[in-house]
C-alpha cells in the first residue's frame, strides 16, 4: 500500500535529479539513486554511487551541460508497495544564445524502490527523441 506522499516524493526526486545536473552537484545527484542504481543513456552509463558521481562530474566538467536547464515534464507513476515504475518526458533548454531554444527532448523509464523509507532510483533509462521518431 502507498500513500499520496509517495507520489509527491517521487515527483520531488525527479525534480531534484534535474536541478542537481544543472548545479553540477555530483554527490547529491548520485544520492537519489539506490547504492547499486543504474543509469543508462546513449551518451553515458553508470552503476553504483562511485560511478554515478564520476559520470556526473565528467559530464559537468566537459561542458556537456553548460548553458542548459533540465526539466521533467508529464509523468506516469505506478506504485506497488515499496516499488514503483515511471515514464516521464524530459526536455533541455539551451540559453547560450540570445534566444533560448529547446536543445533536446526525450523520455525517462524508471524503476524505483523505497529503501529505508526513502524513494530511490534503481534503474533509469534515458532515451532522446530523434526527428525520425517524431514522424512516426
PECORCOR-V253766 format. One record per residue. N is the residue number from 1. RES is the residue in one letter. PSI is psi in whole degrees, 0 to 359 (999 if undefined). OMEGA is omega in radians with two decimals (none if undefined). D_CENTER is the distance of its C-alpha to the mean C-alpha in whole Angstrom. Layout:
<<N RES PSI OMEGA D_CENTER> <N RES PSI OMEGA D_CENTER>>
//
This chain:
<<1 X 145 3.11 25> <2 X 166 -3.14 22> <3 X 165 3.05 23> <4 X 333 3.12 21> <5 X 329 3.12 20> <6 X 315 3.13 18> <7 X 316 3.13 16> <8 X 318 3.14 16> <9 X 323 3.11 14> <10 X 317 3.09 11> <11 X 318 3.11 11> <12 X 319 3.10 11> <13 X 314 3.13 9> <14 X 322 3.10 6> <15 X 317 3.12 8> <16 X 323 3.09 8> <17 X 309 -3.08 5> <18 X 318 -3.12 6> <19 X 320 3.12 10> <20 X 327 3.05 10> <21 X 311 -3.10 9> <22 X 327 3.10 12> <23 X 351 -3.06 14> <24 X 42 -3.13 13> <25 X 86 -3.00 13> <26 X 321 -3.11 13> <27 X 314 3.13 14> <28 X 325 3.06 12> <29 X 309 -3.11 9> <30 X 333 -3.07 11> <31 X 344 -3.13 12> <32 X 354 3.09 9> <33 X 153 2.97 10> <34 X 160 -3.09 13> <35 X 326 3.09 16> <36 X 26 -3.11 16> <37 X 150 -3.10 12> <38 X 129 3.03 11> <39 X 131 3.12 8> <40 X 134 3.01 10> <41 X 177 3.14 10> <42 X 344 -3.10 14> <43 X 352 3.11 14> <44 X 151 3.04 12> <45 X 138 3.11 13> <46 X 142 3.07 13> <47 X 130 3.09 14> <48 X 157 -3.03 15> <49 X 310 -3.08 15> <50 X 317 -3.14 17> <51 X 324 3.10 15> <52 X 320 3.09 12> <53 X 313 -3.13 14> <54 X 316 3.12 16> <55 X 313 -3.12 13> <56 X 317 3.11 12> <57 X 315 -3.13 15> <58 X 314 3.13 16> <59 X 323 -3.14 14> <60 X 319 -3.11 15> <61 X 342 -3.12 18> <62 X 348 -3.07 19> <63 X 359 -3.10 18> <64 X 322 -3.09 15> <65 X 14 3.10 14> <66 X 142 3.09 17> <67 X 33 -3.13 18> <68 X 153 2.97 14> <69 X 131 -3.09 13> <70 X 135 -3.09 9> <71 X 148 3.00 9> <72 X 132 -3.11 8> <73 X 216 -3.13 11> <74 X 149 3.14 13> <75 X 146 3.01 12> <76 X 121 -3.11 14> <77 X 127 3.08 14> <78 X 120 -3.09 17> <79 X 133 3.09 18> <80 X 91 -3.10 21> <81 X 238 -3.14 22> <82 X 17 3.10 20> <83 X 151 3.10 17> <84 X 155 2.98 15> <85 X 155 -3.13 13> <86 X 146 2.97 11> <87 X 125 3.13 11> <88 X 156 3.06 9> <89 X 151 3.04 10> <90 X 157 3.02 8> <91 X 154 -3.11 11> <92 X 127 3.07 12> <93 X 140 3.08 15> <94 X 119 -3.13 17> <95 X 24 -3.09 20> <96 X 341 -3.13 22> <97 X 175 3.13 25> <98 X 328 -3.13 27> <99 X 111 3.12 26> <100 X 145 -3.13 22> <101 X 163 2.99 20> <102 X 121 -3.08 17> <103 X 317 -3.10 16> <104 X 158 3.06 14> <105 X 164 3.11 12> <106 X 200 -3.12 11> <107 X 152 2.94 9> <108 X 139 2.97 7> <109 X 118 -3.00 9> <110 X 147 2.89 9> <111 X 131 -3.09 11> <112 X 160 3.09 12> <113 X 144 3.06 15> <114 X 111 -3.06 17> <115 X 123 -3.10 18> <116 X 40 3.08 21> <117 X 7 -3.09 20> <118 X 134 3.12 17> <119 X 137 3.11 14> <120 X 151 3.05 11> <121 X 125 3.09 9> <122 X 320 -3.11 11> <123 X 124 3.10 10> <124 X 126 3.04 7> <125 X 121 3.13 9> <126 X 126 3.08 8> <127 X 137 3.13 11> <128 X 137 3.06 12> <129 X 150 3.06 15> <130 X 159 3.10 19> <131 X 327 3.14 22> <132 X 321 -3.11 23> <133 X 334 3.12 21> <134 X 337 -3.10 22> <135 X 347 -3.07 25> <136 X 999 none 25>>
//
